[in-house]
């Protein structure tokens, strides 16, 4: 649930504290624990919002900014949000802080780019804004680090133009529960729609890189899309996962079916694994309450589970992809494609394998993946990358088998697809 790094040259403006009075009465995150100070409450909310992920750069103080974000239209650098009075937000009033969070407008009136997910944060309640302000003013160590200036190409370096994008595409309405929601689902929705800003990755985007939906009442909200060329799954209903599996995934980066990879690795490590069990259960209840997105039409007829297991077990007349699977994958994922619960992810039916775009699958195959170390699951599980072992043709054959073996129904992968991903990896 991390802010996309391909954000546009576009917009910002919104609604201030006064406009959120109603939102404060309708929803807020779970109440502060007994004896918890306002700043301590704000520290928790900052973890829910995953603020540290974008506002901290390697080798620099926490929240001091400077993280480079390649927007495709230029490079953005995250801002310093420590209480330093010159380079950070130490001089911000609470209203100015709220305007930056909810509107994307700095204290001097300069517009931020929507890499700052202000369109989601517009739904954060007054109480939670107050707690966040207390934390960033008193609970964060000030840093005098001055991040580099963002370098956007013309005309996207004209920040005033953001007003127009925001006018057409930004929803600044406060959080509004849907009729019939239980208190548990309501709190989960508030966290997901607001501070969690899950829609920035999991909602499809339009021609202006705008989210095509802004709240739970719209069918495209959290219905999946693409992020930096990666397919991003729908979160609506999560029909293959029960409540416990969702909580496990967010809390540990793994569950009985799957393991985290890509952008979600950092989200789990820095944000969701730090959340309370109550809030995670509320999020799970909310996601399960959403009507599932329409199933994608099968691209091919699958080989069939029994047929795949039988052929791999016999190891006779194998295709190149099947042989490569036995040589490289079956020791962990087995001929059934079921893997091992909470250790080796299930391949049969996996979202990443059945995605229309094979980029994420190829990235994991070539570069590997690592689960984060969390309090509930401190051990790091590693899948090795096979980029040096497999040629483009071999990787394409193996990926094609994975996408059509067992019950999987995705289209074949070409050498060109593999070469494109490999080139991007080599540039990193």
N, C-alpha and C positions, 0 to 999 in steps of 0.2 A: 504494500500500500504506500509506495514511495512516489514523490513528485516526479513526473516525467522529465527527462533531460533533453527532449527535443522541442521545448516550448518555443512559441512563435515570437515574431516581432509584432506585438499587438497591444494589450490593453490593461486597464485597471481603473476602478472607482467603486464605491459601494455604499454601505450603510453604517452609520456610527452607533455609538452606545445607546443613544436615546431611542433609536429605531429598534433596539433589541430588548426592550423592557418586557414585551410579551414573551419572547423566546426564553427569558430567564425564568418565567413562571411555568413554562411548559416542560422544559427539560434541562438537565445539567448532568454531568457525569456523576457517578456514585458519590455520596457525601464524604466529606473528609473523615478520616479515622479519629477516634477520640484522642484529644491532646495534640492533634496535628495542626501545625501553624499554617497560615495562609501561604507562606513561601514553600513549605513542604508539600502542600497540596499542589501548588504550581509546578514543583519539580516533577511530580507524578504526571501532570497534564502535559508537560513538555516531552515526557517520554511517550505518552500516547500520541502526540503529534509528530514524533520522530524529528524534532527540531535539530538535534545534534548531527543527523546524517548529512544535511545540506550545509549547515552553518559551521562545520568543522572541517579543516583541511589537514592532510597528513603533515605531522611535524609542527603544527600550529596549536595554540591553546584552544580548548573547547569553546565553541560558540563564537570564535573570533573571525569566522568567515574565511573567504579566500578559496573555497572549493571551486575548481573550474568546471563549468557545465557547457558542453558543446551543444548549442541549440540547433545547429545546422544552418543558422543564419549569422553566426558569430559566437564568440565565447562570453558567457556570463560568469561572473564571480560572485559567490554568495557574500552577504554583508556581515559585518561584525555586529552581533547582538548582545555583547557583554555590556556591563554598565559603565564602560569607559566614556567619559564625557566628551572627548574629542572625536574618537573614531567609532564609538559604539552608540548605545541608546541611553547613556547615563543622564542626558538632559531631557529625555522624553517625559512628558506628562502621561498620566494614564489614558487620557483621551487620545493623545498622539500615538501611543502604543496601540490602542484599539484600532485607530485608523490605519496603521501600518498592517496590522493583522487582518482586519476585516475588509479594508479597501485596497490595500497595497499602495498606500500613499505615505511617503516619508514625512518627517516633521517639517521639512522645507517645502513640501508640496510636490516633490518629484515622484513620479509614478514608478512603481516596481513592475518588472515583467511577471507574467503569471507562472514563472518557475516557482514563485512564492504562491502556494495554493490558497490565495485569499478568497477565491470563489467558494471553497469549502469552509474556510475559517469564518466566513460571514455568518455561519450558523452557530458559532460558539457563544454560549450564554454570557451575560454580564458577570455572573459570579466567577465563571471560569477565566474570563479575561482578567478580572481583578487578581485572581490567584497567580496567573501566569506573569502578570506585571510585577507582583511582589517577588516572585522567584527570580526573574531576570534582573531586577534592580538590587536585590539583597542576597540572593543565593548563588549567584554566578560570579566568579572571579573576573574583575575587569582586566582587559587586555588592550594595550595601545597599538596593537597590530592594525595596519591599514591595508585592507585587501586591494588587489589590483583593480583598476577600473574595467568595467565590462567593455568588450570590443565587438559591438554589433555593426554590421554593414548597413549602409544607407539603403532604404529609408528607415530601417528598423532601429537605428540609433536615435531616432526622434521620439523620445518617450511620450511627448504630448499626444502622439497618435494612438497611444493605448486607450485613451478616453473613448475613441470611436469603437474599438474592438469590444471594450467593456459594455458600451451602450447596446450593442447588438447581441453579445454572447454571454455576458456575465450575469449570473443570478445572485442578487444580493439579499434575497429574502431570508428571514430567520428560519430556524428549524421548525418544521410543522409535522407532528405525528400524523400517521394515517389512521382513519377510523378503524376501530376494532383492535388496535394493538394493545397487548398486555404491557404492564410497566417494564417487564424484562425486555421485550422486543423494542419498546420505545427507547430505552436507554441504549440498547445495542445500535439502533438506527442513528441516534444522536452521535454516538462515538464514531460510527462509520462515515456518516454524511459530513460530520464536522472535523474534529481534530484528526481523526484517522485518515482523512482525505483519500480514501480508497478509490474514489471515482476517478482521480487524476490518472490512474493507470488502467483501471478495469472498466471504464466507460468508453465506448467508441467515440472517435473524434471526427469532426467535419473538415471541410476544405480549409478553414481558417485555424485548424488545430484546436477548435473549440469542442468542448464536451457536448455530445448530442442529447444529453439528459442531465438534470441537476438534482433530482430527488427521487425517493423511493416510489413515488406514484407514477413514474414514467417507465415504460417497458424496457427502454434501452439503458437505464441506469444500472451500472455494474454488469452489463451484458457482455463484457469482453471486448477486445480490440487488439491493437498492436502498440508496442512501445519500443522505439529505437530498432524497429525491424523484428522484434520478438513478438510472438503471439502471446496475448495476455488472456487468461481464461475468464469465463463468466463466473461470477460469484453468486448468481441468483439460484437459490434453492440447493445448490451443491448436491445433486441427487445421488452421487456415488459415495458421499460421506455422511455419517451420522454426526450428532452433536459432539460426541466425545472426540471424533476424528478431527473436527474443525478446531476444537480447543487444543488438542495435542499438537496439531500443526503450527498454530500460532504461538503456543507456549514453548515448543521444543524444536521446531523446524522439521519435524517428521511425524508420521502417524502410521497406522497399519497399512496404508496404501502407497504413501508417497514420501518424498523428501524434498526439501526446499532447494532451489537453485536460482541463479540470476539475481535480479534486484531484490527479491523477497528475502534473500539470505540476510542482508543488512537490516531489513525491516524487522525480521524476527529477532535478530541479535540485539538491536538497540531499542526496539519499541515493544512489540507485542509480548516478548518473553518477560518484559518488566511489568506487565499489567496484572491486575488482580484476577484471581480465578473468577470472581463474580462478574467483572466486566467482560472477560473473555467468553463466559457462558452466555451473557446477554448478547454479545456480538454473534455467537453461533446461533442462538435462537432467532435473531433477526435475519441472518442470511438464509436459514432454513425456511423462514416465513415468506420469503420472496418467491413469487411464481417463477419457475425455471425459464430460462431463455429457450426459444425453439431449438430443437436439436438440428445440427448441421446435417445436410443430406450426405449420405455415404458417397465417397468418390469412387470406391471400388467394392467388389464383393470380397469379403475376408476369406482367408484360407480355411478358417474354421479351427476352433480350439482343439478338438480331438485329432483332426488331420495334422495340425502343426506338431502337437506332442508326439504323435505316432511317427511322423517323418523324422523329427529331430532325434527321437529315441533309436530309430533304426539306423540313422546316419548313412543312408544309401540314396544315391541319385540326388544329392543335395544341390541346390542352387548356390551361387557364390555367396549370396547374403546369408543363407542358412549355415553354410560352412563357417563363415566368419563369425556368426553368432555362437556356434559351438566352441570355436577356438578362443573367443574373447569375452563372451558374456554369460554363457550358461553356468559357469561355476558359481556365480552369485545370483543370477535371476532364474536359473533352472529352465528345463525344457518346457515347463508349464507357463513361463513368463510371469509367475506369481511372486518371485523374489522371496524375501524373508521378512516377516512382520517387524516393522520399525527399524530394519537394518538395510535391506536391499529393496528398493522401490518396485512396485508391481508394474510390469510393462503392458500387460493385457488390459486394454481399456484406458491407459494413461492419457490424460489430457494433452500433455506435451507431445506425445507420439501421434495422437490423432488430430492435432491442430492442422488447419489448412496450410499454414506457413511452417515449413520444417526447420526454420532458423534456430529456434531454441534447442530442439533435439540435436541438431548438428553441432551447436556450440558445446553442449554437454559432452557429446561423443568425442569431439576433438580436444577440448580443453579440460574436461573433467568438471567436478563440482565438489564442494565441501559443505557439510552442514555446520551451522554455528554452534558454539559452545554456550549452553544456557544453564541456568540453575537446575532446571528439571532434567536436562540431558547434557551433562558437561562433556561427554566424550564427543570428539569430532569424527564423523564418518566421511571417508574420502572415496570418491570414484575417480580413478586415474583417467587422464586424457589419453586418447589413442591417436592424436594428430600425427605423431611421428611414426606411428606403426602402420597406419592405413593410408593408402593413396586416395586421391579424390574419387576414383572409380570404385574402390573397395568401400569407402565410407558411404557412397551413394547406394551401393548394393545392400550393405548392411542396414542402412536407414530405411530403404524400401522394404526389406523383409520385416523390420520392426513395425512399420506402418501398415502392413498387410497380413502379418501373421496372426494367429489366434483369432480374436474377434475384432481386430483393428481394421479400420476402413478408410485410411488416408491414401492420397495419391502417391505415386512413385517420386523418388528424389533423383535429380540429375547430377552429373559431375559439375556442371556449372553452378548449381546450388551450393555444393560443398566448397568449390573454389572461392565463391563469394564470401562465405563465412570464414574460411581459412585466411583470406587476405585481410579481413577486418581484425582477426585475432593477431596476425603478425604485425599489425600497425600499433597495437597496444604496448 
